[in-house]
Amino acid sequence: MKHQGAIVVGLGHVHAGRPELDWAAREATSRGRPLHVVRAFHPSQATMPWENRTDRLITISLHRDAAARVEAALSHLKTHWPDLAVEPFVVSGIPWDALCTASAEADLTVLGSRGLRTVGSTMLGSVSTVVAARASGAVVVVAGPSADVREQAKVVVGVDGSELTDEVLAFAMDHAARHRRRVHAVYCWSPDLLAEMSWRQAVPAPERAERWLAEAVAGWREKYPDVALQIGVVRGFPASALVEHSAAQELLVVGSRSRHARVAALLGSVAQGVLHHATCPVAVIHAPSEP
């Protein structure tokens, strides 16, 4: 298994792929893992349905471009992360298929983003959108060059009581422990439509929600006693509330229960919503693969 235990980074073309390269290199260093740089190329629309000279030339050109981008990435990593073990992979195949396959063996998959909003990304089939929906394990999407991160930036984690709650909290707490960050566990409470009417007074979050959240994270406080963990119940729709609370923070961690790329993108799940609007890196945690 060529990617077993590695941090896999899908090399994009925006900003020469450096935002995702640096984030993945920092993470690989903190975990003591090798970094695998993957660049896939594929002529999405052949000129003819049969093999011909034009298509062969297009494929050769795409391969050369992919190899050149990977070489530039390796040079960047050697300069800024000289002690990191790095291995390059130039893959012939559809990018999201290649990265989803690699994610099955990887410790973590890291991607960049074109910065498109929900509709544009869905219509154009953004690689990060599809991989975040279909990949195995954890996927981190880095939107671009780091925004102004607060001096005491936190790891924000969305807790919703689903079957992924433990996996999401485990990822957030582990990341915070290695990078010496605080964790802010957020439960988003949305009152019913009647309570949203402008003529009614704002309804406070129920105390039972705060009690439940405190109980949900109690075991993680004990497991990571050195990580400062705060909780908060916020009134609002999950995607928008999490985006607001993650501004200028270290990382936003959410769960994704969908493995179907088209459904996840078109239905606008919380994970897809934050991917397209959050300004900090977003970690999407999937349920363990079934046999």
Backbone bond lengths (Angstrom), bond angles and torsions (degrees), N, CA, C in turn:
res aa  C-N    CA-C-N  psi(-1)  N-CA   C-N-CA  omega(-1)  CA-C   N-CA-C  phi
1 M - - - 1.461 - - 1.529 109.38 -
2 K 1.315 116.80 107.90 1.460 120.17 -169.86 1.525 114.35 -71.29
3 H 1.356 118.23 -22.06 1.465 119.78 -179.52 1.530 112.46 -108.33
4 Q 1.318 117.69 10.62 1.456 121.14 -175.55 1.530 111.41 -57.43
5 G 1.342 116.22 120.92 1.448 121.59 176.11 1.510 116.31 74.91
6 A 1.338 117.94 4.22 1.457 120.91 -177.61 1.531 111.01 -92.19
7 I 1.321 115.12 162.02 1.460 121.11 166.76 1.521 106.19 -90.94
8 V 1.313 117.39 116.73 1.462 121.99 -179.18 1.522 109.07 -98.45
9 V 1.328 116.84 127.51 1.456 120.58 176.30 1.526 108.71 -118.04
10 G 1.330 115.79 124.40 1.449 121.32 175.89 1.521 108.70 -82.69
11 L 1.304 117.18 112.93 1.460 121.94 -174.97 1.518 111.07 -77.64
12 G 1.327 116.08 116.38 1.456 121.08 177.35 1.516 111.29 -94.54
13 H 1.349 115.52 -171.18 1.460 119.20 -178.56 1.526 112.90 -112.19
14 V 1.338 118.15 -14.01 1.463 120.83 179.09 1.534 109.05 -73.04
15 H 1.317 116.73 129.95 1.476 122.30 -177.09 1.532 111.20 55.22
16 A 1.333 115.96 30.72 1.473 122.67 -179.68 1.527 112.24 60.19
17 G 1.333 116.26 18.66 1.460 120.00 178.82 1.511 114.08 74.64
18 R 1.321 118.53 8.35 1.464 120.15 -173.23 1.528 114.38 -70.22
19 P 1.328 120.37 -34.39 1.471 117.74 177.07 1.527 112.64 -57.50
20 E 1.337 117.25 -47.11 1.464 119.45 -179.99 1.530 111.45 -72.28
21 L 1.343 117.45 -32.77 1.462 120.09 177.57 1.525 111.37 -62.69
22 D 1.325 116.33 -48.04 1.465 119.47 -177.69 1.523 111.91 -68.03
23 W 1.341 116.75 -38.89 1.461 119.15 179.14 1.531 109.50 -64.46
24 A 1.338 116.27 -45.42 1.463 120.05 -179.12 1.521 111.50 -66.23
25 A 1.338 117.15 -38.43 1.466 120.36 179.56 1.525 110.73 -65.02
26 R 1.317 116.41 -41.96 1.474 120.09 177.69 1.524 110.65 -62.20
27 E 1.321 116.13 -41.06 1.460 119.86 -179.23 1.531 111.16 -69.84
28 A 1.332 116.73 -41.69 1.465 120.24 178.58 1.521 110.65 -61.76
29 T 1.330 116.51 -39.12 1.465 120.50 178.94 1.522 110.72 -64.33
30 S 1.327 117.09 -44.06 1.466 120.20 -177.97 1.525 111.97 -68.36
31 R 1.328 117.26 -28.49 1.466 121.23 -179.84 1.529 112.69 -91.39
32 G 1.331 117.03 -12.49 1.452 119.97 -175.60 1.514 112.03 69.80
33 R 1.337 116.28 37.52 1.462 121.90 -178.26 1.528 110.71 -115.07
34 P 1.329 117.83 155.22 1.467 119.69 173.35 1.524 110.10 -75.00
35 L 1.318 115.52 157.14 1.467 121.28 178.50 1.526 108.95 -109.92
36 H 1.333 115.87 126.60 1.459 121.34 177.18 1.529 108.75 -109.10
37 V 1.321 115.53 119.93 1.468 121.67 -179.44 1.521 108.18 -96.59
38 V 1.340 116.49 117.82 1.465 121.85 -175.75 1.525 109.79 -115.42
39 R 1.312 115.55 126.88 1.462 121.50 172.62 1.519 107.59 -128.11
40 A 1.339 116.34 118.60 1.465 121.22 -179.29 1.518 109.67 -103.83
41 F 1.317 116.38 147.18 1.468 121.04 176.99 1.524 108.71 -134.37
42 H 1.333 115.24 145.81 1.460 119.23 -178.68 1.525 109.16 -164.74
43 P 1.330 117.72 126.72 1.475 119.02 175.97 1.524 108.90 -71.41
44 S 1.316 117.35 101.43 1.463 121.32 -171.78 1.520 112.80 -62.17
45 Q 1.332 116.26 -28.76 1.468 118.80 177.96 1.521 108.37 -136.16
46 A 1.311 115.66 106.27 1.460 119.58 177.84 1.523 109.64 -70.65
47 T 1.320 115.47 150.23 1.463 118.33 -179.93 1.524 112.03 -72.17
48 M 1.309 116.43 -28.75 1.464 121.22 179.65 1.528 109.74 -135.27
49 P 1.335 119.02 151.25 1.468 121.10 178.71 1.524 112.71 -76.74
50 W 1.318 118.11 2.29 1.454 120.95 177.92 1.531 108.46 -126.94
51 E 1.338 115.25 161.85 1.458 119.52 -178.80 1.521 110.02 -63.97
52 N 1.323 115.62 133.86 1.453 119.07 -179.62 1.521 109.47 -152.33
53 R 1.317 116.30 167.20 1.456 121.52 -174.43 1.523 112.10 -63.88
54 T 1.336 117.51 -38.00 1.461 120.27 -178.45 1.512 111.43 -62.62
55 D 1.341 116.53 -45.88 1.465 120.14 179.75 1.524 111.43 -64.87
56 R 1.320 116.92 -36.59 1.469 119.68 178.42 1.528 110.23 -63.97
57 L 1.316 116.73 -40.36 1.463 120.36 178.64 1.525 111.18 -66.29
58 I 1.353 116.32 -39.24 1.469 119.79 177.57 1.524 110.54 -62.03
59 T 1.335 116.28 -44.37 1.463 120.87 -179.31 1.528 111.06 -63.50
60 I 1.329 116.49 -42.46 1.462 120.11 178.39 1.521 110.44 -61.70
61 S 1.330 116.90 -42.05 1.464 121.19 179.54 1.522 111.48 -64.35
62 L 1.341 116.56 -42.08 1.464 120.34 179.27 1.528 111.06 -64.89
63 H 1.339 115.71 -39.66 1.463 119.73 178.86 1.523 110.53 -63.59
64 R 1.314 116.84 -43.82 1.464 120.12 179.22 1.527 111.35 -62.52
65 D 1.327 116.13 -41.70 1.464 119.99 179.52 1.526 110.72 -63.85
66 A 1.347 116.35 -43.99 1.467 120.26 179.36 1.520 110.74 -62.31
67 A 1.330 116.76 -43.24 1.463 120.74 -179.52 1.527 110.97 -64.41
68 A 1.339 116.59 -38.70 1.463 120.19 179.50 1.522 111.25 -66.27
69 R 1.346 116.86 -39.56 1.465 120.61 178.85 1.532 111.08 -66.22
70 V 1.311 116.20 -39.69 1.460 119.89 178.69 1.528 109.74 -66.51
71 E 1.317 117.58 -40.72 1.460 121.12 178.89 1.526 110.80 -61.34
72 A 1.338 116.79 -42.03 1.464 120.42 177.07 1.524 110.98 -64.52
73 A 1.339 116.36 -37.49 1.468 120.15 177.77 1.517 111.15 -64.61
74 L 1.330 116.59 -42.61 1.462 120.36 179.07 1.528 111.10 -62.72
75 S 1.322 116.67 -38.68 1.459 120.63 178.29 1.526 110.92 -63.50
76 H 1.338 115.73 -42.10 1.467 120.62 177.59 1.525 111.05 -62.51
77 L 1.316 116.68 -44.47 1.462 120.54 -178.49 1.528 111.51 -67.20
78 K 1.328 116.38 -38.12 1.458 119.69 179.63 1.526 111.10 -64.48
79 T 1.339 115.64 -34.70 1.462 120.23 -179.48 1.521 111.70 -73.17
80 H 1.344 116.10 -44.43 1.465 120.29 -172.45 1.525 114.16 -97.92
81 W 1.332 117.46 -19.85 1.465 121.14 -179.10 1.535 108.27 -135.52
82 P 1.324 117.67 64.17 1.473 120.81 -171.24 1.514 115.37 -64.69
83 D 1.310 118.51 -24.27 1.466 120.92 -176.76 1.535 113.21 -93.19
84 L 1.317 117.00 0.95 1.465 120.88 -175.78 1.526 110.81 -87.36
85 A 1.338 116.37 133.44 1.466 121.04 175.76 1.527 108.73 -77.15
86 V 1.333 116.60 119.53 1.467 121.88 -175.04 1.523 109.40 -126.13
87 E 1.322 115.93 137.94 1.468 120.99 177.14 1.533 109.12 -131.19
88 P 1.336 117.86 129.90 1.465 120.88 -178.14 1.533 112.45 -92.41
89 F 1.340 115.35 148.21 1.461 121.24 176.44 1.527 108.54 -138.90
90 V 1.336 115.92 115.64 1.463 121.60 172.69 1.523 106.33 -104.10
91 V 1.330 116.29 114.96 1.461 121.56 -168.52 1.526 110.41 -116.17
92 S 1.330 115.64 133.47 1.462 120.81 173.22 1.528 108.10 -88.99
93 G 1.318 116.16 111.95 1.460 120.21 -178.72 1.512 110.79 164.75
94 I 1.312 116.19 168.55 1.454 120.89 177.78 1.522 108.04 -65.50
95 P 1.333 118.23 128.35 1.468 120.35 -172.00 1.519 114.88 -52.47
96 W 1.349 118.43 -48.11 1.470 117.65 -176.61 1.522 111.85 -69.09
97 D 1.340 117.75 -31.12 1.460 119.42 176.37 1.526 110.56 -66.59
98 A 1.331 116.18 -43.90 1.464 120.26 -179.11 1.523 111.15 -62.80
99 L 1.338 116.98 -41.79 1.461 120.31 -177.81 1.529 111.92 -74.88
100 C 1.326 117.85 -35.19 1.467 119.51 175.84 1.524 110.57 -65.10
101 T 1.329 116.64 -38.82 1.465 120.45 176.81 1.524 110.61 -64.19
102 A 1.322 116.37 -43.88 1.469 120.23 179.70 1.526 111.34 -64.65
103 S 1.331 117.23 -33.73 1.466 121.12 -177.21 1.519 112.64 -64.02
104 A 1.334 117.31 -24.87 1.464 120.85 -179.12 1.524 111.48 -64.89
105 E 1.335 117.42 -25.74 1.465 121.72 -179.40 1.521 112.09 -104.67
106 A 1.320 117.03 -20.93 1.462 121.17 -171.31 1.517 112.78 -74.93
107 D 1.330 115.33 155.95 1.450 121.49 172.86 1.526 109.81 -75.02
108 L 1.324 115.82 -32.52 1.462 122.79 -179.19 1.516 107.70 -162.05
109 T 1.335 116.63 144.92 1.456 121.75 177.04 1.522 108.64 -115.88
110 V 1.329 116.26 129.50 1.465 121.81 -177.14 1.522 108.96 -120.18
111 L 1.336 115.24 135.28 1.460 121.26 -177.77 1.514 110.65 -133.70
112 G 1.328 115.10 158.32 1.448 120.69 169.64 1.515 109.42 -95.78
113 S 1.306 116.44 -177.80 1.451 120.97 -179.05 1.509 109.56 -143.34
114 R 1.338 115.82 146.95 1.458 119.65 176.68 1.512 112.15 -79.15
115 G 1.330 117.03 -4.64 1.459 119.91 177.90 1.507 113.49 76.18
116 L 1.338 117.90 21.14 1.458 120.95 179.58 1.519 110.67 -79.15
117 R 1.303 116.10 150.84 1.452 120.19 175.49 1.515 109.75 -80.33
118 T 1.325 117.30 175.36 1.459 122.68 -169.46 1.517 113.36 -52.03
119 V 1.339 117.96 -53.26 1.462 120.16 -174.83 1.510 110.71 -64.97
120 G 1.338 117.33 -47.95 1.457 119.96 -178.74 1.505 112.23 -60.40
121 S 1.309 117.00 -42.81 1.450 120.25 -177.78 1.516 111.43 -67.42
122 T 1.331 116.86 -38.31 1.458 120.71 178.62 1.513 110.79 -65.89
123 M 1.327 116.23 -46.43 1.449 121.22 -177.13 1.527 111.41 -63.99
124 L 1.339 116.85 -37.73 1.448 120.77 -173.73 1.525 113.22 -92.99
125 G 1.326 117.11 -4.22 1.458 119.39 177.29 1.508 113.62 68.70
126 S 1.317 117.53 48.82 1.458 121.89 -179.71 1.521 110.55 -50.82
127 V 1.339 115.98 133.66 1.462 120.52 179.36 1.517 110.57 -59.82
128 S 1.337 117.42 -43.77 1.462 119.90 -178.56 1.517 111.72 -63.21
129 T 1.342 117.38 -36.25 1.457 120.99 178.75 1.526 111.00 -63.09
130 V 1.321 116.08 -47.34 1.465 120.38 -176.68 1.527 111.20 -69.17
131 V 1.327 117.06 -44.16 1.460 119.85 -178.65 1.525 110.85 -65.66
132 A 1.343 116.71 -41.45 1.464 119.91 178.71 1.518 111.19 -61.72
133 A 1.328 117.71 -29.83 1.460 121.01 -179.85 1.520 112.57 -82.98
134 R 1.334 117.93 -33.33 1.458 120.47 -169.39 1.522 115.51 -109.27
135 A 1.311 117.26 -15.84 1.469 119.88 -171.69 1.522 112.22 -68.56
136 S 1.308 114.78 164.69 1.460 121.40 174.02 1.521 108.78 -92.91
137 G 1.331 115.87 151.97 1.454 119.51 176.62 1.516 113.20 69.01
138 A 1.318 115.62 -151.81 1.461 121.57 -176.47 1.523 110.58 -94.57
139 V 1.341 115.28 141.35 1.458 122.46 177.41 1.517 107.99 -127.49
140 V 1.331 117.11 131.14 1.460 121.34 175.78 1.519 108.33 -112.93
141 V 1.335 116.29 127.65 1.459 122.00 177.65 1.524 108.13 -109.27
142 V 1.335 115.65 122.10 1.462 122.57 -179.43 1.519 107.75 -103.58
143 A 1.320 117.15 115.03 1.461 121.35 -170.47 1.521 113.52 -69.93
144 G 1.318 119.38 -29.19 1.455 120.93 -176.95 1.506 109.48 170.64
145 P 1.333 116.75 -165.30 1.467 118.99 177.09 1.510 110.51 -54.45
146 S 1.317 117.61 142.76 1.456 121.98 -175.14 1.525 111.38 -54.92
147 A 1.328 114.60 130.92 1.456 119.64 174.90 1.532 108.21 -75.51
148 D 1.315 116.23 179.49 1.460 119.50 178.40 1.525 109.09 -67.94
149 V 1.332 115.78 104.20 1.458 121.21 -179.17 1.523 108.82 -86.34
150 R 1.316 115.48 134.94 1.457 119.54 179.06 1.524 110.72 -62.15
151 E 1.321 114.79 150.88 1.469 119.76 -178.05 1.527 110.82 -58.42
152 Q 1.328 116.33 -39.75 1.469 120.95 177.95 1.530 109.49 -107.22
153 A 1.321 116.07 50.81 1.465 120.82 -177.07 1.522 111.11 -60.67
154 K 1.317 115.05 146.31 1.474 121.27 -176.89 1.522 110.67 -114.89
155 V 1.311 114.17 164.75 1.462 122.08 167.06 1.525 106.32 -94.18
156 V 1.324 116.62 115.98 1.462 121.48 -179.99 1.520 108.08 -95.98
157 V 1.328 116.96 130.73 1.463 120.64 -178.09 1.521 109.51 -128.61
158 G 1.333 115.00 128.30 1.460 120.87 178.11 1.521 110.05 -84.83
159 V 1.327 116.67 120.70 1.469 122.34 -179.45 1.522 107.88 -112.46
160 D 1.334 117.18 123.99 1.464 119.50 -175.99 1.525 114.13 -126.90
161 G 1.318 117.67 1.80 1.459 119.69 178.92 1.508 114.51 82.52
162 S 1.334 117.63 6.52 1.459 120.23 179.28 1.521 110.26 -76.11
163 E 1.335 115.27 179.96 1.465 119.92 -180.00 1.528 111.76 -68.16
164 L 1.331 117.61 -10.98 1.463 120.96 179.92 1.526 113.10 -94.38
165 T 1.317 117.90 2.86 1.464 120.61 -175.10 1.524 112.18 -54.58
166 D 1.320 118.38 -47.46 1.457 120.78 -178.29 1.523 111.71 -65.51
167 E 1.353 117.76 -40.52 1.463 120.76 179.87 1.528 110.92 -64.95
168 V 1.323 116.27 -40.65 1.466 121.03 -179.37 1.532 110.48 -66.13
169 L 1.331 116.60 -46.49 1.466 120.45 179.14 1.524 111.45 -65.85
170 A 1.324 117.53 -37.77 1.465 120.65 179.56 1.523 110.30 -61.79
171 F 1.329 117.42 -44.03 1.462 120.81 -179.79 1.527 110.30 -64.24
172 A 1.325 116.56 -45.89 1.460 121.09 -177.82 1.528 111.50 -63.16
173 M 1.320 117.17 -45.32 1.460 120.74 -177.28 1.532 111.21 -68.99
174 D 1.325 116.94 -39.58 1.458 120.27 178.76 1.531 110.65 -63.75
175 H 1.328 116.28 -44.11 1.461 120.26 179.06 1.530 110.56 -62.59
176 A 1.318 115.96 -45.46 1.461 120.33 -179.41 1.525 111.50 -62.41
177 A 1.323 117.18 -39.62 1.465 120.86 -179.21 1.525 111.10 -64.69
178 R 1.336 116.90 -42.08 1.462 119.96 -178.23 1.524 112.43 -72.46
179 H 1.322 116.90 -32.14 1.463 120.28 -176.24 1.534 112.75 -104.55
180 R 1.333 116.08 7.73 1.461 121.82 176.37 1.533 111.84 56.62
181 R 1.306 114.87 53.94 1.456 121.55 178.55 1.524 110.32 -118.21
182 R 1.303 115.80 159.13 1.454 121.03 172.49 1.533 109.00 -86.19
183 V 1.318 115.55 161.92 1.465 121.04 179.10 1.521 109.15 -120.02
184 H 1.324 114.97 135.87 1.463 121.63 174.36 1.522 107.86 -118.02
185 A 1.344 116.87 105.39 1.459 122.30 178.91 1.527 108.86 -87.58
186 V 1.339 116.03 123.62 1.466 121.30 -173.41 1.525 110.45 -119.66
187 Y 1.332 115.12 128.93 1.462 120.71 170.67 1.523 107.47 -111.00
188 C 1.329 116.87 125.15 1.463 121.74 -177.97 1.518 109.99 -96.17
189 W 1.326 115.25 120.62 1.455 121.71 -178.10 1.525 108.95 -110.28
190 S 1.337 115.16 120.99 1.465 120.75 179.36 1.518 109.34 -110.30
191 P 1.344 118.72 113.70 1.461 120.66 177.24 1.522 110.37 -69.11
192 D 1.332 116.49 168.11 1.462 119.78 -178.22 1.536 110.41 -69.35
193 L 1.332 115.83 169.53 1.459 121.31 -175.52 1.524 112.51 -61.87
194 L 1.330 117.24 -35.32 1.467 119.96 -179.77 1.528 110.52 -62.93
195 A 1.342 115.13 -38.17 1.464 118.74 -179.57 1.521 112.11 -69.55
196 E 1.345 115.99 -17.05 1.455 120.17 -179.25 1.528 113.03 -84.60
197 M 1.321 117.72 -8.30 1.462 120.54 -178.17 1.531 110.30 -59.16
198 S 1.323 116.34 138.43 1.459 121.22 -173.89 1.520 113.36 -62.85
199 W 1.349 117.25 -25.07 1.458 119.36 -176.98 1.522 112.63 -83.81
200 R 1.348 117.56 -5.14 1.460 120.27 178.23 1.521 110.02 -98.83
201 Q 1.315 115.77 149.62 1.452 119.90 175.37 1.533 110.21 -69.27
202 A 1.324 115.75 148.57 1.458 119.99 179.00 1.531 110.37 -59.98
203 V 1.326 114.80 133.68 1.459 120.11 -178.04 1.527 109.06 -91.15
204 P 1.319 118.66 123.86 1.465 120.10 179.79 1.521 111.36 -70.02
205 A 1.322 116.05 155.25 1.461 120.07 177.45 1.523 109.43 -63.88
206 P 1.309 118.12 139.94 1.469 120.80 -179.60 1.526 111.71 -66.35
207 E 1.317 116.04 144.99 1.467 120.64 179.82 1.521 111.64 -61.65
208 R 1.329 116.01 -30.91 1.464 118.28 -178.89 1.530 111.29 -64.58
209 A 1.338 118.35 -27.21 1.465 121.18 176.92 1.524 109.94 -66.93
210 E 1.315 117.29 -42.32 1.457 120.78 178.70 1.522 111.04 -67.12
211 R 1.335 115.96 -38.89 1.469 118.67 178.34 1.528 110.47 -64.77
212 W 1.334 115.67 -43.35 1.463 119.44 179.85 1.526 110.94 -61.48
213 L 1.330 117.43 -44.42 1.462 120.81 -179.37 1.522 111.00 -63.06
214 A 1.334 116.66 -40.77 1.466 120.65 178.67 1.522 110.35 -61.43
215 E 1.330 116.59 -41.12 1.461 120.66 178.85 1.528 111.10 -68.07
216 A 1.338 116.66 -37.09 1.465 120.97 -177.50 1.525 112.36 -64.35
217 V 1.340 117.32 -31.94 1.469 120.33 -176.98 1.524 113.22 -100.83
218 A 1.329 116.98 -3.46 1.469 120.19 -174.13 1.527 112.05 -56.74
219 G 1.319 116.93 -45.34 1.461 119.84 -178.66 1.519 112.69 -64.28
220 W 1.321 116.92 -30.51 1.459 120.58 -179.17 1.521 111.55 -75.61
221 R 1.315 117.28 -28.64 1.474 120.08 173.82 1.530 109.57 -62.67
222 E 1.327 115.35 -39.97 1.463 119.57 -178.91 1.527 111.40 -71.34
223 K 1.337 116.61 -37.12 1.460 120.57 -177.73 1.523 111.63 -72.51
224 Y 1.345 116.69 -33.15 1.467 121.48 -179.77 1.531 108.78 -123.15
225 P 1.323 118.31 72.08 1.470 120.82 -175.91 1.523 114.02 -65.24
226 D 1.332 117.51 -20.38 1.462 120.42 -178.30 1.530 112.85 -88.99
227 V 1.332 117.49 -4.74 1.465 120.83 179.36 1.532 109.17 -97.35
228 A 1.317 116.35 121.69 1.467 120.36 177.19 1.526 108.55 -72.38
229 L 1.317 116.12 122.14 1.466 121.46 -175.91 1.517 110.10 -123.27
230 Q 1.339 115.52 119.43 1.452 120.24 174.71 1.521 108.89 -113.73
231 I 1.326 116.64 154.97 1.455 121.05 -179.64 1.523 109.32 -123.37
232 G 1.315 115.11 157.92 1.455 119.38 178.30 1.512 111.43 -158.72
233 V 1.319 116.23 133.52 1.460 121.82 173.47 1.524 106.39 -101.90
234 V 1.320 116.27 119.98 1.454 120.26 -176.96 1.523 109.74 -115.23
235 R 1.313 115.42 145.95 1.468 121.70 -179.43 1.519 108.89 -92.42
236 G 1.312 116.88 116.09 1.455 120.21 -179.46 1.506 111.70 157.21
237 F 1.330 115.06 170.88 1.455 119.86 178.77 1.523 109.31 -74.08
238 P 1.332 118.09 139.06 1.468 121.45 -169.24 1.525 115.19 -53.16
239 A 1.333 118.00 -51.12 1.462 119.22 -174.78 1.518 112.00 -60.42
240 S 1.319 117.24 -50.64 1.462 120.01 -177.14 1.530 111.51 -67.59
241 A 1.342 117.59 -38.47 1.463 120.67 -179.87 1.527 111.27 -66.12
242 L 1.332 117.16 -41.36 1.461 120.19 179.68 1.522 111.60 -68.12
243 V 1.329 116.57 -39.00 1.465 119.94 176.78 1.527 110.33 -60.54
244 E 1.325 116.11 -43.75 1.466 120.20 -179.47 1.528 111.21 -62.68
245 H 1.330 116.73 -44.14 1.462 120.45 -176.61 1.531 112.90 -74.99
246 S 1.334 117.76 -17.10 1.463 120.14 -177.52 1.524 112.80 -94.66
247 A 1.326 118.37 -2.27 1.466 120.80 -178.25 1.526 110.51 -58.00
248 A 1.341 115.66 129.46 1.472 123.56 178.61 1.522 112.97 62.09
249 Q 1.329 117.13 25.41 1.459 120.48 178.35 1.529 110.62 -103.99
250 E 1.322 116.37 173.72 1.460 122.66 -176.41 1.527 112.33 -68.93
251 L 1.324 116.61 -46.70 1.460 120.88 -171.81 1.525 109.19 -163.94
252 L 1.334 116.21 145.32 1.464 122.43 172.46 1.519 107.74 -114.08
253 V 1.331 117.15 127.01 1.465 122.07 -177.81 1.519 109.66 -116.09
254 V 1.339 116.48 126.48 1.461 122.14 179.57 1.523 109.26 -136.63
255 G 1.316 115.97 162.14 1.461 121.40 175.69 1.512 110.49 -100.16
256 S 1.320 116.17 157.04 1.457 121.64 176.23 1.509 108.39 -135.71
257 R 1.322 115.40 121.58 1.466 119.60 -178.11 1.511 112.63 -94.44
258 S 1.338 118.41 -3.48 1.457 120.85 -177.90 1.514 111.48 -102.15
259 R 1.326 117.17 136.70 1.456 121.90 174.87 1.529 110.09 -108.62
260 H 1.334 118.63 1.20 1.445 121.76 -175.79 1.519 109.00 -98.80
261 A 1.335 116.00 113.40 1.464 119.48 -172.04 1.526 112.36 -58.56
262 R 1.324 118.73 -46.76 1.459 120.10 -175.81 1.514 111.03 -66.65
263 V 1.338 117.44 -45.26 1.464 120.24 -179.76 1.520 110.61 -62.83
264 A 1.341 117.15 -45.40 1.462 120.42 -178.21 1.513 110.96 -61.10
265 A 1.339 116.86 -38.59 1.453 119.29 -177.51 1.517 111.76 -75.86
266 L 1.329 118.10 -43.17 1.455 120.57 -173.76 1.523 113.20 -78.69
267 L 1.321 118.38 -28.46 1.457 120.17 -178.24 1.523 112.72 -83.11
268 G 1.315 117.13 -11.55 1.459 119.62 176.76 1.511 113.23 65.89
269 S 1.315 118.09 51.35 1.452 121.61 178.09 1.522 109.57 -63.13
270 V 1.335 116.24 168.26 1.463 120.48 179.15 1.528 110.35 -57.78
271 A 1.335 116.94 -44.50 1.465 120.12 -179.22 1.518 110.72 -60.26
272 Q 1.324 117.54 -45.65 1.454 119.76 179.99 1.524 111.15 -67.49
273 G 1.330 116.48 -36.53 1.458 120.03 179.72 1.518 112.39 -61.86
274 V 1.336 116.96 -46.37 1.459 119.22 -178.41 1.524 111.11 -72.14
275 L 1.330 117.98 -30.39 1.459 120.16 178.56 1.516 111.80 -58.74
276 H 1.313 116.28 -37.56 1.453 120.13 -174.32 1.522 114.02 -89.72
277 H 1.318 117.90 -9.18 1.459 118.63 -175.43 1.527 114.16 -127.65
278 A 1.319 118.71 -17.21 1.463 120.10 -179.66 1.528 109.92 -71.20
279 T 1.320 116.30 145.49 1.461 121.22 179.77 1.522 112.30 -98.60
280 C 1.325 117.32 -9.05 1.464 120.54 176.14 1.531 108.45 -105.24
281 P 1.334 118.94 166.42 1.466 120.25 175.79 1.529 110.95 -57.46
282 V 1.330 116.15 145.67 1.462 122.59 -178.55 1.523 109.70 -121.37
283 A 1.325 116.26 127.20 1.461 122.03 174.79 1.519 108.63 -101.16
284 V 1.329 116.84 124.07 1.462 122.89 177.93 1.522 108.01 -108.07
285 I 1.328 116.27 120.28 1.466 121.64 -175.21 1.524 109.11 -105.08
286 H 1.325 115.65 128.58 1.456 121.85 -179.65 1.525 111.06 -102.33
287 A 1.302 115.35 157.68 1.459 119.98 173.83 1.527 109.09 -66.26
288 P 1.339 118.47 149.67 1.455 120.55 177.25 1.514 110.49 -55.78
289 S 1.335 116.62 141.80 1.460 121.02 -178.82 1.517 110.61 -64.96
290 E 1.344 115.10 140.15 1.452 119.87 176.84 1.521 109.19 -84.81
291 P 1.340 116.93 147.48 1.463 120.07 179.50 1.516 110.63 -60.08
